[in-house]
Amino acid sequence: MALSAIALCSRALLKIGAATIASFEEGSAEAEVAANLYPSIRDALLSAHPWNFATGQISLPQLVTAPVADYAYAYQLPADFLRALSAGIGGRGFGVSYRIAENRLHADVDNLVLTYVFRPEEVSFPPFFDQSLIARLAAEFCIPLTESTTRAEMLFRLAEDEFRRAKLADGQQDTPQALTDFPLVEVRS
């Protein structure tokens, strides 16, 4: 079942015994807390792990202005960019040395493919991520709405457990990466 941002926040609010919301602009304390905390918590959780559902590859557009030093080319990062995982050239998404500075990617190649974590729409979150996000939202909403630090601590522990379960479920949806170009593997061959 695909959930919206409002539905995710409402389920987190239910977990702490608060009233649900129908909109971020409804004027209640719950809506204000959710509207202010939700975007940064969502982005932090998305960028904390290379989720398969939020990982993409893109050929970056090269910028006219070159970096001042260290690298020859600058590239524009995508609008939905959260975290870089690797950079490569041609049909390979890794193997190129790079640095991100001033919201631009700098590298020494004139054509670049970026593998990155992006911000998908909430309706494309898988159920295991929904549960992790709801648990984290409940923990973050707890102190502003209930002022209970002991309850918040317990909810943060539960959120960490949900995060571990979500990472495990996500990791089982991909073929494990093999070691390549590693001296010990080459010696044994």
N, C-alpha and C positions, 0 to 999 in steps of 0.2 A: 504494500500500500504506500503510495507516494504521499509524502507529507509536505506541507508548505512551511514557511518560516513561522507563521502564526501558530500552526498546529504543533510544531516542535516546541515552541515556547510555552504553549498552553499545557502540553503534557509535562513539561518540566515544572511549571507552576503547580500542577496537580500533585506532583511528587512531594512538594513542600507544604501542601495544604492551603495554597493560595487560590484565589479566583482565576479562572481562565480568561483569556482576552479574545476579542473578535477583530481587533485592529491595534496596530502600534500607536495610533493617534487617538485612542478613545479617552484619554485623560486620567485613567486610574494609575495608582502607584505601580501596579503590576505591569501595565503597558509601558510606563516610562522606564522602568528597570529593564524590561525586555528589549525595548527599542534601543536603549543605550548600550547594553552589554552584548546582545546577540551577534551583531556583525563581527566584532573583534574575537569573540569566543569561537564562532564558526570558522573564521579564517585561521586562528591559532591551531585549532584541532585539525583542519585540513592540511596545514603546512607542517604539522608535527610528524608526519609519516608519509612515505611515497605511496599513497593509496592508488590502487589500480584504476578505480573508477574516476579518479581526479588527476591522472597522469596523461599528458599528451606530448606530441612532438610537432614542431613547427619550424619552417624555414624563416629565419628572422630577416626583416628588411634592414639593409645596411644604411646607416646614417651618413650624410654628407660630411659632417664634421668628424674628423679623426680624434682619438684620445690625445691628450697632451703628452703622455709618456707611457712607456712599457709595452703598449700594444699598438698595432697598426690600424685596426678597424673598430668601429663602434656600431652596435646594433640596437634597434628599438625593441624593448620587451613587450610582450602582448598585454592587452588591457586586463585580462583575467589572471595574470601571473601572480603566483604566491611564493614559489620557491624553485630554484634551479636544481636539477638533478645531474645533468651532464650536457656536454656539447660535442658535436661531431661534424663531419663533412660528408657530402655525398649521401650514400645510403646507410651511413652509420651514425647513431645517435650519441656516440661517446668517443673519447680519445683526444679531444682538443682542450688545450689549456686556456682558461678564460678567467675573467674577474668581472663582478658586477659592481659598478660604481655609478652614483647619480642616476639611478633608474635606467641605466644602459648596460649592455653586455659588451665587454671589450675582449677582443681576440686577435690573433695574428693570421687568420684565414679570411679570404674574401667571400666565402659562401658558408653559412653556418646553419646547422640544424640543432635546435634546443629541445632537450627532454626536460619537462618541467611539471610541477604541480600547479593546477589551475583551479579556479573557483567555479564548480559546476552549479547548475540550478538545483535547488533543494529537492525537487521532485525526482531527480536522478540519484539521490543518495540511496545506497542499499540499506536494508533493515539493520544490519549490524552497525553501520555508522550512525543511523538515526538513534539507536539505543545509547551509543556512546556519547553523542552530542546532547541528548536529553539528560543523561546523567550529569554531564559536565555543566549544563545550563542550570539544573536544579541546585548543584553545589554553589555555583556563582550567584544565583538569585537568592539563596538562603539568608545570608547576612543582611542585605539591604531590606528584605521583606519580613524576616522573622526575628532578626537580631539574636539568633541563637548560634553561638560559635561552636558549641559541642555538636550540634546537629549538622552544621556546615562541615566540620572536620570528618564526620562519618560519611556525609555525602561525597566529599572529595575522595575518600578511600574507595567508595563504591564506583565513582567515576573512573578512577585509575584501573579498577578491575574490568570495567566495561571497555575501556580503551585497549587493554591487553587482549581481551576477547575479540574485539573488532580487528586489531592488527593480525591476530592469528587467523581469523576467517578470511581477511583480505589476502594474506600471504599464501593461502591455500588455493588461490585462483590464478596462479602463475607458475610457469616452469622455473625451478631454481636456476639462477645464473651459474654457469660453469666458470672455473678459473681459467683465464686466458693470459698468455704472456707472463707466466710466473716461473722464475728460474728453477724452483724445486720440481715443478711438474715437468719441465723440459729435461732435466737431468735424469729423471726416472724413465723417460720414454726411450 
